[in-house]
Amino acid sequence: MLRAYEPAMTQPLPVSIIVTLRPLDGNPNVRADGIRALTQTNWVHTSLTVRAPVRV
């Protein structure tokens, strides 16, 4: 929604959503099922690295 008297946007606003999948019932396939559901609905998904080196 735009504020009153705000001009309409000419470009779409980039948005990112971070989702963490964790089974509540011990289902080991929850991640695969979640990725499959995202793919079926044309969501773009990218796996993030679990470890990132930190130089001090």
mmCIF entry with sequence, helices, sheets and N, C-alpha, C, O atoms, coordinates in Angstrom:
data_MODEL
# 
_entry.id   MODEL 
# 
_entity.id                         1 
_entity.type                       polymer 
_entity.pdbx_number_of_molecules   1 
# 
_entity_poly.entity_id                      1 
_entity_poly.type                           'polypeptide(L)' 
_entity_poly.nstd_linkage                   no 
_entity_poly.nstd_monomer                   no 
_entity_poly.pdbx_seq_one_letter_code       MLRAYEPAMTQPLPVSIIVTLRPLDGNPNVRADGIRALTQTNWVHTSLTVRAPVRV 
_entity_poly.pdbx_seq_one_letter_code_can   MLRAYEPAMTQPLPVSIIVTLRPLDGNPNVRADGIRALTQTNWVHTSLTVRAPVRV 
_entity_poly.pdbx_strand_id                 A 
# 
loop_
_entity_poly_seq.entity_id 
_entity_poly_seq.num 
_entity_poly_seq.mon_id 
_entity_poly_seq.hetero 
1 1  MET n 
1 2  LEU n 
1 3  ARG n 
1 4  ALA n 
1 5  TYR n 
1 6  GLU n 
1 7  PRO n 
1 8  ALA n 
1 9  MET n 
1 10 THR n 
1 11 GLN n 
1 12 PRO n 
1 13 LEU n 
1 14 PRO n 
1 15 VAL n 
1 16 SER n 
1 17 ILE n 
1 18 ILE n 
1 19 VAL n 
1 20 THR n 
1 21 LEU n 
1 22 ARG n 
1 23 PRO n 
1 24 LEU n 
1 25 ASP n 
1 26 GLY n 
1 27 ASN n 
1 28 PRO n 
1 29 ASN n 
1 30 VAL n 
1 31 ARG n 
1 32 ALA n 
1 33 ASP n 
1 34 GLY n 
1 35 ILE n 
1 36 ARG n 
1 37 ALA n 
1 38 LEU n 
1 39 THR n 
1 40 GLN n 
1 41 THR n 
1 42 ASN n 
1 43 TRP n 
1 44 VAL n 
1 45 HIS n 
1 46 THR n 
1 47 SER n 
1 48 LEU n 
1 49 THR n 
1 50 VAL n 
1 51 ARG n 
1 52 ALA n 
1 53 PRO n 
1 54 VAL n 
1 55 ARG n 
1 56 VAL n 
# 
_struct_asym.id          A 
_struct_asym.entity_id   1 
# 
_struct_conf.conf_type_id            HELX_P 
_struct_conf.id                      HELX_P1 
_struct_conf.pdbx_PDB_helix_id       AA1 
_struct_conf.beg_label_comp_id       VAL 
_struct_conf.beg_label_asym_id       A 
_struct_conf.beg_label_seq_id        30 
_struct_conf.pdbx_beg_PDB_ins_code   ? 
_struct_conf.end_label_comp_id       GLN 
_struct_conf.end_label_asym_id       A 
_struct_conf.end_label_seq_id        40 
_struct_conf.pdbx_end_PDB_ins_code   ? 
_struct_conf.beg_auth_comp_id        VAL 
_struct_conf.beg_auth_asym_id        A 
_struct_conf.beg_auth_seq_id         30 
_struct_conf.end_auth_comp_id        GLN 
_struct_conf.end_auth_asym_id        A 
_struct_conf.end_auth_seq_id         40 
_struct_conf.pdbx_PDB_helix_class    1 
_struct_conf.details                 ? 
_struct_conf.pdbx_PDB_helix_length   11 
# 
_struct_conf_type.id          HELX_P 
_struct_conf_type.criteria    ? 
_struct_conf_type.reference   ? 
# 
loop_
_atom_site.group_PDB 
_atom_site.id 
_atom_site.type_symbol 
_atom_site.label_atom_id 
_atom_site.label_alt_id 
_atom_site.label_comp_id 
_atom_site.label_asym_id 
_atom_site.label_entity_id 
_atom_site.label_seq_id 
_atom_site.pdbx_PDB_ins_code 
_atom_site.Cartn_x 
_atom_site.Cartn_y 
_atom_site.Cartn_z 
_atom_site.occupancy 
_atom_site.B_iso_or_equiv 
_atom_site.pdbx_formal_charge 
_atom_site.auth_seq_id 
_atom_site.auth_comp_id 
_atom_site.auth_asym_id 
_atom_site.auth_atom_id 
_atom_site.pdbx_PDB_model_num 
ATOM 1   N N  . MET A 1 1  ? 0.840  -1.165  0.000   1.00 0.00 ? 1  MET A N  1 
ATOM 2   C CA . MET A 1 1  ? 0.000  0.000   0.000   1.00 0.00 ? 1  MET A CA 1 
ATOM 3   C C  . MET A 1 1  ? 0.896  1.243   0.000   1.00 0.00 ? 1  MET A C  1 
ATOM 4   O O  . MET A 1 1  ? 1.928  1.272   0.671   1.00 0.00 ? 1  MET A O  1 
ATOM 5   N N  . LEU A 1 2  ? 0.505  2.234   -0.734  1.00 0.00 ? 2  LEU A N  1 
ATOM 6   C CA . LEU A 1 2  ? 1.234  3.489   -0.787  1.00 0.00 ? 2  LEU A CA 1 
ATOM 7   C C  . LEU A 1 2  ? 0.620  4.487   0.187   1.00 0.00 ? 2  LEU A C  1 
ATOM 8   O O  . LEU A 1 2  ? -0.570 4.422   0.498   1.00 0.00 ? 2  LEU A O  1 
ATOM 9   N N  . ARG A 1 3  ? 1.438  5.398   0.656   1.00 0.00 ? 3  ARG A N  1 
ATOM 10  C CA . ARG A 1 3  ? 0.934  6.466   1.520   1.00 0.00 ? 3  ARG A CA 1 
ATOM 11  C C  . ARG A 1 3  ? 0.112  7.448   0.689   1.00 0.00 ? 3  ARG A C  1 
ATOM 12  O O  . ARG A 1 3  ? 0.216  7.473   -0.537  1.00 0.00 ? 3  ARG A O  1 
ATOM 13  N N  . ALA A 1 4  ? -0.683 8.235   1.348   1.00 0.00 ? 4  ALA A N  1 
ATOM 14  C CA . ALA A 1 4  ? -1.483 9.240   0.653   1.00 0.00 ? 4  ALA A CA 1 
ATOM 15  C C  . ALA A 1 4  ? -0.577 10.197  -0.105  1.00 0.00 ? 4  ALA A C  1 
ATOM 16  O O  . ALA A 1 4  ? 0.430  10.661  0.430   1.00 0.00 ? 4  ALA A O  1 
ATOM 17  N N  . TYR A 1 5  ? -0.924 10.485  -1.322  1.00 0.00 ? 5  TYR A N  1 
ATOM 18  C CA . TYR A 1 5  ? -0.203 11.405  -2.207  1.00 0.00 ? 5  TYR A CA 1 
ATOM 19  C C  . TYR A 1 5  ? 1.191  10.907  -2.603  1.00 0.00 ? 5  TYR A C  1 
ATOM 20  O O  . TYR A 1 5  ? 1.995  11.689  -3.109  1.00 0.00 ? 5  TYR A O  1 
ATOM 21  N N  . GLU A 1 6  ? 1.486  9.646   -2.388  1.00 0.00 ? 6  GLU A N  1 
ATOM 22  C CA . GLU A 1 6  ? 2.776  9.084   -2.797  1.00 0.00 ? 6  GLU A CA 1 
ATOM 23  C C  . GLU A 1 6  ? 2.655  8.602   -4.239  1.00 0.00 ? 6  GLU A C  1 
ATOM 24  O O  . GLU A 1 6  ? 1.688  7.916   -4.569  1.00 0.00 ? 6  GLU A O  1 
ATOM 25  N N  . PRO A 1 7  ? 3.611  8.941   -5.111  1.00 0.00 ? 7  PRO A N  1 
ATOM 26  C CA . PRO A 1 7  ? 3.503  8.505   -6.501  1.00 0.00 ? 7  PRO A CA 1 
ATOM 27  C C  . PRO A 1 7  ? 3.639  6.982   -6.624  1.00 0.00 ? 7  PRO A C  1 
ATOM 28  O O  . PRO A 1 7  ? 4.299  6.332   -5.813  1.00 0.00 ? 7  PRO A O  1 
ATOM 29  N N  . ALA A 1 8  ? 3.009  6.447   -7.640  1.00 0.00 ? 8  ALA A N  1 
ATOM 30  C CA . ALA A 1 8  ? 3.076  4.999   -7.870  1.00 0.00 ? 8  ALA A CA 1 
ATOM 31  C C  . ALA A 1 8  ? 4.510  4.597   -8.194  1.00 0.00 ? 8  ALA A C  1 
ATOM 32  O O  . ALA A 1 8  ? 5.252  5.360   -8.813  1.00 0.00 ? 8  ALA A O  1 
ATOM 33  N N  . MET A 1 9  ? 4.893  3.404   -7.776  1.00 0.00 ? 9  MET A N  1 
ATOM 34  C CA . MET A 1 9  ? 6.244  2.913   -8.030  1.00 0.00 ? 9  MET A CA 1 
ATOM 35  C C  . MET A 1 9  ? 6.376  2.511   -9.495  1.00 0.00 ? 9  MET A C  1 
ATOM 36  O O  . MET A 1 9  ? 5.462  1.921   -10.071 1.00 0.00 ? 9  MET A O  1 
ATOM 37  N N  . THR A 1 10 ? 7.506  2.831   -10.084 1.00 0.00 ? 10 THR A N  1 
ATOM 38  C CA . THR A 1 10 ? 7.739  2.471   -11.482 1.00 0.00 ? 10 THR A CA 1 
ATOM 39  C C  . THR A 1 10 ? 8.478  1.140   -11.595 1.00 0.00 ? 10 THR A C  1 
ATOM 40  O O  . THR A 1 10 ? 8.442  0.500   -12.646 1.00 0.00 ? 10 THR A O  1 
ATOM 41  N N  . GLN A 1 11 ? 9.143  0.721   -10.531 1.00 0.00 ? 11 GLN A N  1 
ATOM 42  C CA . GLN A 1 11 ? 9.899  -0.533  -10.507 1.00 0.00 ? 11 GLN A CA 1 
ATOM 43  C C  . GLN A 1 11 ? 9.387  -1.373  -9.335  1.00 0.00 ? 11 GLN A C  1 
ATOM 44  O O  . GLN A 1 11 ? 8.984  -0.829  -8.307  1.00 0.00 ? 11 GLN A O  1 
ATOM 45  N N  . PRO A 1 12 ? 9.406  -2.696  -9.492  1.00 0.00 ? 12 PRO A N  1 
ATOM 46  C CA . PRO A 1 12 ? 9.008  -3.527  -8.353  1.00 0.00 ? 12 PRO A CA 1 
ATOM 47  C C  . PRO A 1 12 ? 10.023 -3.414  -7.220  1.00 0.00 ? 12 PRO A C  1 
ATOM 48  O O  . PRO A 1 12 ? 11.210 -3.197  -7.460  1.00 0.00 ? 12 PRO A O  1 
ATOM 49  N N  . LEU A 1 13 ? 9.565  -3.557  -6.029  1.00 0.00 ? 13 LEU A N  1 
ATOM 50  C CA . LEU A 1 13 ? 10.408 -3.480  -4.847  1.00 0.00 ? 13 LEU A CA 1 
ATOM 51  C C  . LEU A 1 13 ? 11.026 -4.861  -4.591  1.00 0.00 ? 13 LEU A C  1 
ATOM 52  O O  . LEU A 1 13 ? 10.286 -5.833  -4.439  1.00 0.00 ? 13 LEU A O  1 
ATOM 53  N N  . PRO A 1 14 ? 12.365 -4.976  -4.541  1.00 0.00 ? 14 PRO A N  1 
ATOM 54  C CA . PRO A 1 14 ? 12.980 -6.281  -4.275  1.00 0.00 ? 14 PRO A CA 1 
ATOM 55  C C  . PRO A 1 14 ? 12.736 -6.707  -2.824  1.00 0.00 ? 14 PRO A C  1 
ATOM 56  O O  . PRO A 1 14 ? 12.875 -5.913  -1.894  1.00 0.00 ? 14 PRO A O  1 
ATOM 57  N N  . VAL A 1 15 ? 12.377 -7.955  -2.661  1.00 0.00 ? 15 VAL A N  1 
ATOM 58  C CA . VAL A 1 15 ? 12.072 -8.492  -1.334  1.00 0.00 ? 15 VAL A CA 1 
ATOM 59  C C  . VAL A 1 15 ? 12.759 -9.841  -1.180  1.00 0.00 ? 15 VAL A C  1 
ATOM 60  O O  . VAL A 1 15 ? 12.816 -10.630 -2.123  1.00 0.00 ? 15 VAL A O  1 
ATOM 61  N N  . SER A 1 16 ? 13.277 -10.097 0.007   1.00 0.00 ? 16 SER A N  1 
ATOM 62  C CA . SER A 1 16 ? 13.870 -11.402 0.320   1.00 0.00 ? 16 SER A CA 1 
ATOM 63  C C  . SER A 1 16 ? 13.168 -11.969 1.543   1.00 0.00 ? 16 SER A C  1 
ATOM 64  O O  . SER A 1 16 ? 12.833 -11.245 2.481   1.00 0.00 ? 16 SER A O  1 
ATOM 65  N N  . ILE A 1 17 ? 12.952 -13.273 1.513   1.00 0.00 ? 17 ILE A N  1 
ATOM 66  C CA . ILE A 1 17 ? 12.347 -13.974 2.638   1.00 0.00 ? 17 ILE A CA 1 
ATOM 67  C C  . ILE A 1 17 ? 13.269 -15.124 2.996   1.00 0.00 ? 17 ILE A C  1 
ATOM 68  O O  . ILE A 1 17 ? 13.642 -15.915 2.129   1.00 0.00 ? 17 ILE A O  1 
ATOM 69  N N  . ILE A 1 18 ? 13.637 -15.225 4.248   1.00 0.00 ? 18 ILE A N  1 
ATOM 70  C CA . ILE A 1 18 ? 14.486 -16.324 4.708   1.00 0.00 ? 18 ILE A CA 1 
ATOM 71  C C  . ILE A 1 18 ? 13.603 -17.265 5.515   1.00 0.00 ? 18 ILE A C  1 
ATOM 72  O O  . ILE A 1 18 ? 12.927 -16.853 6.458   1.00 0.00 ? 18 ILE A O  1 
ATOM 73  N N  . VAL A 1 19 ? 13.621 -18.538 5.124   1.00 0.00 ? 19 VAL A N  1 
ATOM 74  C CA . VAL A 1 19 ? 12.786 -19.550 5.766   1.00 0.00 ? 19 VAL A CA 1 
ATOM 75  C C  . VAL A 1 19 ? 13.682 -20.659 6.288   1.00 0.00 ? 19 VAL A C  1 
ATOM 76  O O  . VAL A 1 19 ? 14.564 -21.140 5.576   1.00 0.00 ? 19 VAL A O  1 
ATOM 77  N N  . THR A 1 20 ? 13.461 -21.061 7.515   1.00 0.00 ? 20 THR A N  1 
ATOM 78  C CA . THR A 1 20 ? 14.162 -22.201 8.098   1.00 0.00 ? 20 THR A CA 1 
ATOM 79  C C  . THR A 1 20 ? 13.144 -23.313 8.279   1.00 0.00 ? 20 THR A C  1 
ATOM 80  O O  . THR A 1 20 ? 12.086 -23.107 8.874   1.00 0.00 ? 20 THR A O  1 
ATOM 81  N N  . LEU A 1 21 ? 13.466 -24.489 7.765   1.00 0.00 ? 21 LEU A N  1 
ATOM 82  C CA . LEU A 1 21 ? 12.554 -25.629 7.873   1.00 0.00 ? 21 LEU A CA 1 
ATOM 83  C C  . LEU A 1 21 ? 13.072 -26.594 8.934   1.00 0.00 ? 21 LEU A C  1 
ATOM 84  O O  . LEU A 1 21 ? 14.230 -27.010 8.904   1.00 0.00 ? 21 LEU A O  1 
ATOM 85  N N  . ARG A 1 22 ? 12.198 -26.939 9.867   1.00 0.00 ? 22 ARG A N  1 
ATOM 86  C CA . ARG A 1 22 ? 12.557 -27.865 10.926  1.00 0.00 ? 22 ARG A CA 1 
ATOM 87  C C  . ARG A 1 22 ? 11.350 -28.752 11.200  1.00 0.00 ? 22 ARG A C  1 
ATOM 88  O O  . ARG A 1 22 ? 10.245 -28.246 11.398  1.00 0.00 ? 22 ARG A O  1 
ATOM 89  N N  . PRO A 1 23 ? 11.545 -30.065 11.215  1.00 0.00 ? 23 PRO A N  1 
ATOM 90  C CA . PRO A 1 23 ? 10.401 -30.947 11.465  1.00 0.00 ? 23 PRO A CA 1 
ATOM 91  C C  . PRO A 1 23 ? 9.980  -30.904 12.932  1.00 0.00 ? 23 PRO A C  1 
ATOM 92  O O  . PRO A 1 23 ? 10.824 -30.930 13.828  1.00 0.00 ? 23 PRO A O  1 
ATOM 93  N N  . LEU A 1 24 ? 8.688  -30.839 13.167  1.00 0.00 ? 24 LEU A N  1 
ATOM 94  C CA . LEU A 1 24 ? 8.165  -30.894 14.529  1.00 0.00 ? 24 LEU A CA 1 
ATOM 95  C C  . LEU A 1 24 ? 7.845  -32.321 14.946  1.00 0.00 ? 24 LEU A C  1 
ATOM 96  O O  . LEU A 1 24 ? 7.729  -32.627 16.132  1.00 0.00 ? 24 LEU A O  1 
ATOM 97  N N  . ASP A 1 25 ? 7.704  -33.200 13.936  1.00 0.00 ? 25 ASP A N  1 
ATOM 98  C CA . ASP A 1 25 ? 7.339  -34.586 14.221  1.00 0.00 ? 25 ASP A CA 1 
ATOM 99  C C  . ASP A 1 25 ? 8.468  -35.563 13.910  1.00 0.00 ? 25 ASP A C  1 
ATOM 100 O O  . ASP A 1 25 ? 8.239  -36.772 13.892  1.00 0.00 ? 25 ASP A O  1 
ATOM 101 N N  . GLY A 1 26 ? 9.692  -35.063 13.662  1.00 0.00 ? 26 GLY A N  1 
ATOM 102 C CA . GLY A 1 26 ? 10.817 -35.941 13.362  1.00 0.00 ? 26 GLY A CA 1 
ATOM 103 C C  . GLY A 1 26 ? 10.885 -36.388 11.915  1.00 0.00 ? 26 GLY A C  1 
ATOM 104 O O  . GLY A 1 26 ? 11.684 -37.266 11.591  1.00 0.00 ? 26 GLY A O  1 
ATOM 105 N N  . ASN A 1 27 ? 10.077 -35.815 11.032  1.00 0.00 ? 27 ASN A N  1 
ATOM 106 C CA . ASN A 1 27 ? 10.064 -36.186 9.620   1.00 0.00 ? 27 ASN A CA 1 
ATOM 107 C C  . ASN A 1 27 ? 11.373 -35.747 8.968   1.00 0.00 ? 27 ASN A C  1 
ATOM 108 O O  . ASN A 1 27 ? 11.629 -34.546 8.877   1.00 0.00 ? 27 ASN A O  1 
ATOM 109 N N  . PRO A 1 28 ? 12.215 -36.687 8.507   1.00 0.00 ? 28 PRO A N  1 
ATOM 110 C CA . PRO A 1 28 ? 13.500 -36.312 7.909   1.00 0.00 ? 28 PRO A CA 1 
ATOM 111 C C  . PRO A 1 28 ? 13.347 -35.693 6.514   1.00 0.00 ? 28 PRO A C  1 
ATOM 112 O O  . PRO A 1 28 ? 14.313 -35.140 5.988   1.00 0.00 ? 28 PRO A O  1 
ATOM 113 N N  . ASN A 1 29 ? 12.170 -35.771 5.909   1.00 0.00 ? 29 ASN A N  1 
ATOM 114 C CA . ASN A 1 29 ? 11.949 -35.267 4.560   1.00 0.00 ? 29 ASN A CA 1 
ATOM 115 C C  . ASN A 1 29 ? 11.359 -33.857 4.533   1.00 0.00 ? 29 ASN A C  1 
ATOM 116 O O  . ASN A 1 29 ? 10.947 -33.388 3.472   1.00 0.00 ? 29 ASN A O  1 
ATOM 117 N N  . VAL A 1 30 ? 11.309 -33.181 5.662   1.00 0.00 ? 30 VAL A N  1 
ATOM 118 C CA . VAL A 1 30 ? 10.650 -31.879 5.708   1.00 0.00 ? 30 VAL A CA 1 
ATOM 119 C C  . VAL A 1 30 ? 11.353 -30.877 4.796   1.00 0.00 ? 30 VAL A C  1 
ATOM 120 O O  . VAL A 1 30 ? 10.681 -30.066 4.159   1.00 0.00 ? 30 VAL A O  1 
ATOM 121 N N  . ARG A 1 31 ? 12.673 -30.907 4.714   1.00 0.00 ? 31 ARG A N  1 
ATOM 122 C CA . ARG A 1 31 ? 13.390 -29.969 3.851   1.00 0.00 ? 31 ARG A CA 1 
ATOM 123 C C  . ARG A 1 31 ? 13.079 -30.240 2.386   1.00 0.00 ? 31 ARG A C  1 
ATOM 124 O O  . ARG A 1 31 ? 12.766 -29.317 1.635   1.00 0.00 ? 31 ARG A O  1 
ATOM 125 N N  . ALA A 1 32 ? 13.164 -31.505 1.976   1.00 0.00 ? 32 ALA A N  1 
ATOM 126 C CA . ALA A 1 32 ? 12.881 -31.867 0.584   1.00 0.00 ? 32 ALA A CA 1 
ATOM 127 C C  . ALA A 1 32 ? 11.437 -31.518 0.218   1.00 0.00 ? 32 ALA A C  1 
ATOM 128 O O  . ALA A 1 32 ? 11.181 -31.028 -0.882  1.00 0.00 ? 32 ALA A O  1 
ATOM 129 N N  . ASP A 1 33 ? 10.502 -31.763 1.121   1.00 0.00 ? 33 ASP A N  1 
ATOM 130 C CA . ASP A 1 33 ? 9.096  -31.427 0.865   1.00 0.00 ? 33 ASP A CA 1 
ATOM 131 C C  . ASP A 1 33 ? 8.913  -29.915 0.733   1.00 0.00 ? 33 ASP A C  1 
ATOM 132 O O  . ASP A 1 33 ? 8.151  -29.456 -0.118  1.00 0.00 ? 33 ASP A O  1 
ATOM 133 N N  . GLY A 1 34 ? 9.608  -29.139 1.571   1.00 0.00 ? 34 GLY A N  1 
ATOM 134 C CA . GLY A 1 34 ? 9.511  -27.690 1.501   1.00 0.00 ? 34 GLY A CA 1 
ATOM 135 C C  . GLY A 1 34 ? 10.084 -27.139 0.212   1.00 0.00 ? 34 GLY A C  1 
ATOM 136 O O  . GLY A 1 34 ? 9.482  -26.261 -0.405  1.00 0.00 ? 34 GLY A O  1 
ATOM 137 N N  . ILE A 1 35 ? 11.245 -27.643 -0.208  1.00 0.00 ? 35 ILE A N  1 
ATOM 138 C CA . ILE A 1 35 ? 11.863 -27.209 -1.461  1.00 0.00 ? 35 ILE A CA 1 
ATOM 139 C C  . ILE A 1 35 ? 10.965 -27.570 -2.636  1.00 0.00 ? 35 ILE A C  1 
ATOM 140 O O  . ILE A 1 35 ? 10.811 -26.779 -3.567  1.00 0.00 ? 35 ILE A O  1 
ATOM 141 N N  . ARG A 1 36 ? 10.379 -28.744 -2.600  1.00 0.00 ? 36 ARG A N  1 
ATOM 142 C CA . ARG A 1 36 ? 9.477  -29.181 -3.675  1.00 0.00 ? 36 ARG A CA 1 
ATOM 143 C C  . ARG A 1 36 ? 8.255  -28.251 -3.749  1.00 0.00 ? 36 ARG A C  1 
ATOM 144 O O  . ARG A 1 36 ? 7.825  -27.881 -4.842  1.00 0.00 ? 36 ARG A O  1 
ATOM 145 N N  . ALA A 1 37 ? 7.705  -27.881 -2.607  1.00 0.00 ? 37 ALA A N  1 
ATOM 146 C CA . ALA A 1 37 ? 6.543  -26.987 -2.587  1.00 0.00 ? 37 ALA A CA 1 
ATOM 147 C C  . ALA A 1 37 ? 6.908  -25.610 -3.133  1.00 0.00 ? 37 ALA A C  1 
ATOM 148 O O  . ALA A 1 37 ? 6.125  -25.013 -3.871  1.00 0.00 ? 37 ALA A O  1 
ATOM 149 N N  . LEU A 1 38 ? 8.086  -25.100 -2.781  1.00 0.00 ? 38 LEU A N  1 
ATOM 150 C CA . LEU A 1 38 ? 8.524  -23.807 -3.315  1.00 0.00 ? 38 LEU A CA 1 
ATOM 151 C C  . LEU A 1 38 ? 8.701  -23.876 -4.827  1.00 0.00 ? 38 LEU A C  1 
ATOM 152 O O  . LEU A 1 38 ? 8.292  -22.960 -5.541  1.00 0.00 ? 38 LEU A O  1 
ATOM 153 N N  . THR A 1 39 ? 9.300  -24.945 -5.316  1.00 0.00 ? 39 THR A N  1 
ATOM 154 C CA . THR A 1 39 ? 9.532  -25.103 -6.755  1.00 0.00 ? 39 THR A CA 1 
ATOM 155 C C  . THR A 1 39 ? 8.212  -25.185 -7.512  1.00 0.00 ? 39 THR A C  1 
ATOM 156 O O  . THR A 1 39 ? 8.086  -24.607 -8.591  1.00 0.00 ? 39 THR A O  1 
ATOM 157 N N  . GLN A 1 40 ? 7.227  -25.891 -6.965  1.00 0.00 ? 40 GLN A N  1 
ATOM 158 C CA . GLN A 1 40 ? 5.936  -26.039 -7.633  1.00 0.00 ? 40 GLN A CA 1 
ATOM 159 C C  . GLN A 1 40 ? 5.186  -24.717 -7.747  1.00 0.00 ? 40 GLN A C  1 
ATOM 160 O O  . GLN A 1 40 ? 4.351  -24.554 -8.637  1.00 0.00 ? 40 GLN A O  1 
ATOM 161 N N  . THR A 1 41 ? 5.475  -23.773 -6.854  1.00 0.00 ? 41 THR A N  1 
ATOM 162 C CA . THR A 1 41 ? 4.798  -22.481 -6.894  1.00 0.00 ? 41 THR A CA 1 
ATOM 163 C C  . THR A 1 41 ? 5.667  -21.391 -7.519  1.00 0.00 ? 41 THR A C  1 
ATOM 164 O O  . THR A 1 41 ? 5.371  -20.203 -7.391  1.00 0.00 ? 41 THR A O  1 
ATOM 165 N N  . ASN A 1 42 ? 6.747  -21.806 -8.199  1.00 0.00 ? 42 ASN A N  1 
ATOM 166 C CA . ASN A 1 42 ? 7.651  -20.907 -8.929  1.00 0.00 ? 42 ASN A CA 1 
ATOM 167 C C  . ASN A 1 42 ? 8.388  -19.913 -8.038  1.00 0.00 ? 42 ASN A C  1 
ATOM 168 O O  . ASN A 1 42 ? 8.737  -18.826 -8.499  1.00 0.00 ? 42 ASN A O  1 
ATOM 169 N N  . TRP A 1 43 ? 8.630  -20.251 -6.790  1.00 0.00 ? 43 TRP A N  1 
ATOM 170 C CA . TRP A 1 43 ? 9.453  -19.419 -5.929  1.00 0.00 ? 43 TRP A CA 1 
ATOM 171 C C  . TRP A 1 43 ? 10.912 -19.697 -6.266  1.00 0.00 ? 43 TRP A C  1 
ATOM 172 O O  . TRP A 1 43 ? 11.280 -20.840 -6.537  1.00 0.00 ? 43 TRP A O  1 
ATOM 173 N N  . VAL A 1 44 ? 11.730 -18.677 -6.251  1.00 0.00 ? 44 VAL A N  1 
ATOM 174 C CA . VAL A 1 44 ? 13.163 -18.841 -6.442  1.00 0.00 ? 44 VAL A CA 1 
ATOM 175 C C  . VAL A 1 44 ? 13.763 -19.159 -5.081  1.00 0.00 ? 44 VAL A C  1 
ATOM 176 O O  . VAL A 1 44 ? 13.518 -18.450 -4.104  1.00 0.00 ? 44 VAL A O  1 
ATOM 177 N N  . HIS A 1 45 ? 14.542 -20.219 -5.022  1.00 0.00 ? 45 HIS A N  1 
ATOM 178 C CA . HIS A 1 45 ? 15.154 -20.566 -3.744  1.00 0.00 ? 45 HIS A CA 1 
ATOM 179 C C  . HIS A 1 45 ? 16.654 -20.754 -3.908  1.00 0.00 ? 45 HIS A C  1 
ATOM 180 O O  . HIS A 1 45 ? 17.128 -21.263 -4.923  1.00 0.00 ? 45 HIS A O  1 
ATOM 181 N N  . THR A 1 46 ? 17.381 -20.337 -2.898  1.00 0.00 ? 46 THR A N  1 
ATOM 182 C CA . THR A 1 46 ? 18.826 -20.475 -2.865  1.00 0.00 ? 46 THR A CA 1 
ATOM 183 C C  . THR A 1 46 ? 19.216 -20.960 -1.483  1.00 0.00 ? 46 THR A C  1 
ATOM 184 O O  . THR A 1 46 ? 18.827 -20.373 -0.473  1.00 0.00 ? 46 THR A O  1 
ATOM 185 N N  . SER A 1 47 ? 19.979 -22.027 -1.445  1.00 0.00 ? 47 SER A N  1 
ATOM 186 C CA . SER A 1 47 ? 20.455 -22.527 -0.153  1.00 0.00 ? 47 SER A CA 1 
ATOM 187 C C  . SER A 1 47 ? 21.598 -21.656 0.334   1.00 0.00 ? 47 SER A C  1 
ATOM 188 O O  . SER A 1 47 ? 22.485 -21.294 -0.439  1.00 0.00 ? 47 SER A O  1 
ATOM 189 N N  . LEU A 1 48 ? 21.578 -21.326 1.601   1.00 0.00 ? 48 LEU A N  1 
ATOM 190 C CA . LEU A 1 48 ? 22.652 -20.547 2.196   1.00 0.00 ? 48 LEU A CA 1 
ATOM 191 C C  . LEU A 1 48 ? 23.702 -21.491 2.759   1.00 0.00 ? 48 LEU A C  1 
ATOM 192 O O  . LEU A 1 48 ? 23.378 -22.596 3.192   1.00 0.00 ? 48 LEU A O  1 
ATOM 193 N N  . THR A 1 49 ? 24.949 -21.065 2.756   1.00 0.00 ? 49 THR A N  1 
ATOM 194 C CA . THR A 1 49 ? 26.004 -21.902 3.319   1.00 0.00 ? 49 THR A CA 1 
ATOM 195 C C  . THR A 1 49 ? 25.818 -21.996 4.830   1.00 0.00 ? 49 THR A C  1 
ATOM 196 O O  . THR A 1 49 ? 25.404 -21.041 5.487   1.00 0.00 ? 49 THR A O  1 
ATOM 197 N N  . VAL A 1 50 ? 26.128 -23.149 5.348   1.00 0.00 ? 50 VAL A N  1 
ATOM 198 C CA . VAL A 1 50 ? 25.980 -23.379 6.786   1.00 0.00 ? 50 VAL A CA 1 
ATOM 199 C C  . VAL A 1 50 ? 27.154 -22.755 7.533   1.00 0.00 ? 50 VAL A C  1 
ATOM 200 O O  . VAL A 1 50 ? 26.990 -22.207 8.623   1.00 0.00 ? 50 VAL A O  1 
ATOM 201 N N  . ARG A 1 51 ? 28.336 -22.844 6.933   1.00 0.00 ? 51 ARG A N  1 
ATOM 202 C CA . ARG A 1 51 ? 29.511 -22.287 7.571   1.00 0.00 ? 51 ARG A CA 1 
ATOM 203 C C  . ARG A 1 51 ? 30.112 -21.208 6.679   1.00 0.00 ? 51 ARG A C  1 
ATOM 204 O O  . ARG A 1 51 ? 30.169 -21.343 5.457   1.00 0.00 ? 51 ARG A O  1 
ATOM 205 N N  . ALA A 1 52 ? 30.546 -20.166 7.305   1.00 0.00 ? 52 ALA A N  1 
ATOM 206 C CA . ALA A 1 52 ? 31.222 -19.104 6.564   1.00 0.00 ? 52 ALA A CA 1 
ATOM 207 C C  . ALA A 1 52 ? 32.511 -18.771 7.308   1.00 0.00 ? 52 ALA A C  1 
ATOM 208 O O  . ALA A 1 52 ? 32.476 -18.473 8.502   1.00 0.00 ? 52 ALA A O  1 
ATOM 209 N N  . PRO A 1 53 ? 33.644 -18.817 6.617   1.00 0.00 ? 53 PRO A N  1 
ATOM 210 C CA . PRO A 1 53 ? 34.900 -18.507 7.310   1.00 0.00 ? 53 PRO A CA 1 
ATOM 211 C C  . PRO A 1 53 ? 34.946 -17.035 7.733   1.00 0.00 ? 53 PRO A C  1 
ATOM 212 O O  . PRO A 1 53 ? 34.532 -16.148 6.986   1.00 0.00 ? 53 PRO A O  1 
ATOM 213 N N  . VAL A 1 54 ? 35.445 -16.801 8.916   1.00 0.00 ? 54 VAL A N  1 
ATOM 214 C CA . VAL A 1 54 ? 35.567 -15.445 9.438   1.00 0.00 ? 54 VAL A CA 1 
ATOM 215 C C  . VAL A 1 54 ? 37.041 -15.179 9.697   1.00 0.00 ? 54 VAL A C  1 
ATOM 216 O O  . VAL A 1 54 ? 37.685 -15.870 10.487  1.00 0.00 ? 54 VAL A O  1 
ATOM 217 N N  . ARG A 1 55 ? 37.560 -14.169 9.021   1.00 0.00 ? 55 ARG A N  1 
ATOM 218 C CA . ARG A 1 55 ? 38.967 -13.808 9.220   1.00 0.00 ? 55 ARG A CA 1 
ATOM 219 C C  . ARG A 1 55 ? 39.044 -12.708 10.263  1.00 0.00 ? 55 ARG A C  1 
ATOM 220 O O  . ARG A 1 55 ? 38.329 -11.708 10.196  1.00 0.00 ? 55 ARG A O  1 
ATOM 221 N N  . VAL A 1 56 ? 39.915 -12.912 11.213  1.00 0.00 ? 56 VAL A N  1 
ATOM 222 C CA . VAL A 1 56 ? 40.071 -11.926 12.289  1.00 0.00 ? 56 VAL A CA 1 
ATOM 223 C C  . VAL A 1 56 ? 41.380 -11.187 12.126  1.00 0.00 ? 56 VAL A C  1 
ATOM 224 O O  . VAL A 1 56 ? 41.700 -10.314 12.932  1.00 0.00 ? 56 VAL A O  1 
# 
